[in-house]
Amino acid sequence: MSKLSRFAAMASTAIVAACAATAVMAADIFVVGGKPDDPFWSIVKRGAEDAGIVAEKEGGSVTWLGPQNYDNLGVDAAELIRQAIDQGADAVVAPNWVPEAMDPAFQAVRDAGIPMVIINAGGLAAADRLGALNYIGSDDYKAGAAGGKYLAEKGQKNGLCINTLPGAANVEAFCKGFIDGITEAGGSGSALPLPATSFGSATAVAQAVRAHLLQNPDINALFAVGNVDANSAISGIAQAGKAGQVQLCGINFDETIIENIRTGKQACAIDQQGYLQGFLAVALLNGHVNHGLQVPTREILTGPGIVDAANVEATAAGMTAGTR
């Protein structure tokens, strides 16, 4: 073969390799999360979109899919996962909220050969069961336990977990953890299950809290499974005439909760760093699809952490940046 022929062959090989590399550099990642107006999930979405900047530079995309409400959470979320498959997802991110309803959809992702990461709910057990690369999120049971222990150590030893999404795996774990945490710290705990339509409903939660506190005057500690519910619970405490007597801790926070912690209306909030859940999941999957990268630490915990009067100002700074 002449030098010219060898050069042409080498150039042809290089071009084919370059084209192949360019074709690989395009990961269309679908993220299933909460509804559009959910304050917590808007932060997760921000994290996913920020990581998506790299995916977009490599020719890919990040698509967010969320339900319009939480009335039929498991079934609706499973349908969104199936939509991701139908729309040609190269990778899928989703929480395992209701395993009974959602596992078949996750299995369809696996059967299609699409890599996935479980975030927020389900834990490493779900990642193992479903063949996901990683679980990224808080340990929900430990999050509840941290809240129960915190309140008990402050002298609030008769606790109630307000369960506004009965059957959701992460919420059930929150409440079980809270009850075990407060009990192990020398108190006692129970759960108040409410209809799923009450999640995020200020009126429904406030009325339920007011009624329960009036019927059970010994309760002096409440645990809320979301920041919107926490704000509503504070209203219910006030309506029952129990302000200053019943202390509250809850999952997640917003500007109102930060101010309530500052002023003593809320004792603590449990931080699961939702921004990191969205950011890390998208970043890891983009690296996996495009470059074959994989993090061997399959359980990547973003929480739980406690926000109280001691660190509320540092947390507020993160909120101003849109990442907390």
C-alpha positions in Angstrom: 0.0 0.0 0.0 1.3 3.4 -1.0 1.9 6.2 1.6 -1.0 8.1 0.1 -3.3 5.0 0.4 -2.2 4.4 4.0 -2.8 8.1 4.8 -6.3 7.9 3.3 -7.1 4.7 5.2 -5.9 6.3 8.5 -7.9 9.5 7.7 -11.0 7.5 6.9 -10.7 5.5 10.2 -10.3 8.8 12.2 -13.3 10.3 10.6 -15.5 7.2 11.3 -14.2 7.2 14.9 -15.0 10.9 15.3 -18.5 10.5 13.9 -19.1 7.6 16.2 -17.9 9.6 19.2 -20.1 12.5 18.1 -23.1 10.2 17.9 -22.5 8.9 21.4 -22.3 12.4 22.8 -26.1 12.8 23.1 -27.9 11.6 26.2 -31.6 12.4 26.3 -32.3 12.1 30.0 -35.9 12.1 31.4 -36.5 13.1 35.0 -39.8 12.1 36.7 -40.5 14.3 39.7 -43.2 16.2 41.6 -45.8 18.5 40.3 -44.8 21.9 38.8 -45.8 24.1 41.8 -44.3 21.9 44.5 -41.6 24.0 46.2 -39.3 21.1 47.0 -39.5 19.6 43.5 -38.8 23.0 41.9 -35.4 22.8 43.6 -34.8 19.3 42.4 -35.7 20.4 38.9 -33.3 23.3 39.2 -30.5 20.9 40.0 -31.4 18.6 37.1 -31.5 21.5 34.7 -28.2 22.8 35.9 -26.5 19.4 35.3 -28.3 19.3 32.0 -26.2 22.2 30.7 -23.3 19.7 30.3 -25.7 17.2 28.6 -26.9 19.9 26.2 -23.3 20.9 25.3 -22.8 17.3 24.3 -25.9 17.3 22.1 -28.3 15.8 24.7 -31.2 17.1 26.6 -33.0 16.9 30.0 -36.8 16.6 30.0 -38.8 17.0 33.2 -42.1 15.0 33.7 -44.4 15.6 36.7 -48.0 14.8 37.7 -50.6 17.6 37.9 -51.6 16.4 41.4 -50.8 13.7 43.9 -54.3 12.1 44.0 -53.2 9.0 42.3 -49.5 9.3 42.7 -48.1 5.8 42.0 -50.2 5.1 38.9 -49.6 8.6 37.5 -45.8 8.4 38.1 -45.7 5.0 36.5 -47.4 6.4 33.4 -44.8 9.2 33.2 -42.0 6.6 33.3 -43.6 4.8 30.4 -43.9 8.1 28.6 -40.2 8.5 29.0 -39.5 5.2 27.4 -41.9 5.9 24.5 -40.3 9.3 23.9 -36.9 7.7 23.4 -35.2 8.2 26.7 -31.5 7.3 26.8 -31.6 7.4 30.6 -34.3 7.8 33.3 -34.4 9.4 36.7 -37.4 8.8 39.0 -38.4 8.3 42.7 -39.8 4.9 43.7 -42.8 6.5 45.6 -45.3 3.6 45.4 -43.4 0.3 44.6 -46.6 -1.7 44.0 -47.7 0.7 41.2 -44.4 1.8 39.9 -42.1 -1.3 39.9 -43.5 -2.7 36.6 -42.7 0.6 34.9 -39.2 0.6 36.2 -38.8 -3.0 35.1 -39.9 -1.9 31.6 -37.1 0.7 31.7 -34.6 -2.0 32.6 -36.0 -4.4 30.0 -35.5 -1.7 27.4 -31.8 -1.5 28.3 -32.2 2.1 29.5 -29.9 3.0 32.5 -31.7 4.6 35.4 -31.1 6.2 38.8 -33.6 6.2 41.6 -33.8 9.4 43.5 -35.7 10.7 46.6 -37.7 7.6 47.6 -37.0 3.9 47.7 -33.4 3.8 48.9 -30.7 1.4 47.9 -33.2 -1.5 48.3 -35.2 -0.1 45.3 -32.1 0.4 43.3 -31.0 -3.2 43.9 -34.4 -4.6 43.2 -34.9 -2.7 40.0 -31.4 -2.8 38.6 -30.7 1.0 38.9 -27.2 2.3 38.8 -27.5 4.4 42.0 -29.9 5.6 44.7 -29.5 9.4 45.3 -31.4 10.9 48.2 -32.0 11.0 51.8 -32.6 8.0 54.0 -36.3 8.6 54.7 -36.5 6.5 57.8 -33.4 8.2 59.3 -34.9 11.6 58.4 -38.0 10.9 60.4 -36.0 9.4 63.2 -33.8 12.6 63.4 -36.9 14.7 63.8 -38.3 12.5 66.5 -35.1 12.4 68.4 -34.6 16.2 68.1 -38.0 17.0 69.5 -37.7 14.5 72.3 -34.4 15.9 73.4 -36.0 19.3 73.6 -38.6 17.9 76.0 -41.4 17.4 73.5 -42.0 13.7 74.0 -45.6 13.0 72.9 -45.4 13.2 69.1 -47.7 12.9 66.1 -46.7 12.4 62.4 -49.1 14.0 60.0 -49.3 11.5 57.1 -50.9 13.3 54.1 -49.8 10.7 51.5 -50.7 7.3 53.0 -49.1 4.4 51.0 -46.3 6.5 49.6 -43.1 4.6 50.6 -41.1 7.6 51.5 -43.9 9.2 53.6 -44.5 5.9 55.4 -40.8 5.7 56.2 -40.8 9.3 57.5 -43.6 8.5 59.9 -42.1 5.2 61.0 -38.8 6.8 61.6 -40.3 9.7 63.6 -42.3 7.3 65.8 -39.2 5.1 66.4 -36.9 8.2 67.0 -39.1 9.8 69.5 -39.8 6.5 71.3 -36.1 5.6 71.5 -35.4 9.0 73.0 -37.9 8.3 75.8 -41.2 9.6 74.3 -44.1 8.1 72.4 -45.4 8.7 68.9 -48.3 7.9 66.5 -49.4 8.8 63.0 -52.4 10.6 61.7 -53.2 9.4 58.2 -55.2 11.8 56.0 -56.6 11.6 52.5 -53.9 12.1 49.8 -55.9 15.1 48.6 -54.9 16.8 51.8 -51.2 16.9 50.8 -50.3 20.5 50.2 -53.9 21.7 51.2 -53.5 24.4 53.8 -57.1 24.2 54.9 -57.3 20.4 55.2 -54.1 20.0 57.1 -54.7 23.0 59.4 -58.2 21.8 60.3 -57.0 18.2 60.9 -54.2 19.4 63.2 -56.5 21.7 65.1 -59.1 18.9 65.6 -56.6 16.3 66.6 -54.8 18.6 69.1 -58.1 19.6 70.8 -59.1 15.9 71.0 -55.6 14.9 72.2 -54.3 17.7 74.5 -51.2 15.7 75.6 -49.6 15.9 72.2 -46.8 18.4 72.2 -44.7 17.5 69.1 -45.7 17.4 65.5 -43.9 16.1 62.4 -44.8 17.2 58.9 -43.9 15.2 55.7 -43.4 18.3 53.5 -42.8 22.0 53.8 -46.3 23.1 52.7 -47.8 20.8 55.3 -45.5 22.2 57.9 -46.7 25.7 57.3 -50.3 24.5 57.5 -49.6 22.6 60.7 -48.4 25.8 62.3 -51.7 27.4 61.4 -53.5 24.4 63.0 -51.4 24.7 66.2 -52.4 28.4 66.5 -56.1 27.6 65.8 -56.0 25.1 68.6 -54.6 27.7 71.0 -51.4 25.7 71.3 -48.8 28.1 70.0 -45.6 27.8 72.1 -46.8 24.5 73.6 -46.6 22.2 70.6 -43.3 22.1 68.7 -43.0 21.2 65.0 -40.4 19.6 62.9 -40.8 18.7 59.2 -39.3 17.5 56.0 -38.0 20.3 53.7 -38.3 24.0 54.1 -39.0 27.3 52.3 -38.7 31.0 53.0 -41.7 30.9 55.4 -40.3 28.0 57.3 -36.9 29.7 57.6 -38.6 32.7 59.1 -40.6 30.5 61.4 -37.4 28.9 62.7 -35.9 32.3 63.2 -38.9 33.4 65.3 -39.4 30.1 67.2 -42.6 29.0 65.5 -40.9 25.9 64.2 -38.2 24.0 66.0 -36.5 22.4 63.0 -36.6 21.3 59.4 -35.1 18.1 57.9 -33.0 19.0 54.9 -32.5 16.3 52.2 -30.8 18.7 49.7 -33.1 18.2 46.7 -30.9 20.2 44.5 -28.2 17.6 44.8 -30.6 14.8 44.0 -31.5 16.3 40.6 -28.0 17.5 39.8 -26.1 14.4 40.7 -28.6 12.0 39.0 -28.4 13.8 35.7 -24.7 14.3 35.9 -24.0 10.6 36.7 -26.3 9.4 33.9 -24.9 11.8 31.3 -21.4 10.5 32.2 -22.5 6.9 32.1 -24.3 7.1 28.7 -21.6 9.2 27.0 -18.4 8.0 28.6 -19.1 4.7 30.4 -18.5 6.3 33.8 -20.1 4.8 36.9 -19.8 5.7 40.6 -19.2 2.5 42.7 -20.8 4.0 45.8 -24.3 3.1 44.7 -26.1 4.7 47.7 -25.3 8.4 47.6 -27.0 10.1 50.6 -27.9 13.8 50.4 -29.5 13.8 53.9 -30.9 13.9 56.4 -29.5 17.1 57.9 -31.2 19.3 60.6 -31.9 23.0 60.1 -32.6 24.9 63.3 -31.8 28.2 65.0 -28.1 27.3 65.0 -27.6 27.1 61.2 -30.7 28.9 59.8 -28.8 31.9 58.4 -26.3 29.7 56.4 -29.3 27.8 55.0 -31.1 31.0 54.1 -28.0 32.0 52.0 -28.4 28.8 50.0 -32.1 29.6 49.4 -31.2 33.0 48.0 -29.0 31.2 45.5 -31.9 28.9 44.6 -30.2 25.7 45.7 -31.7 25.0 49.1 
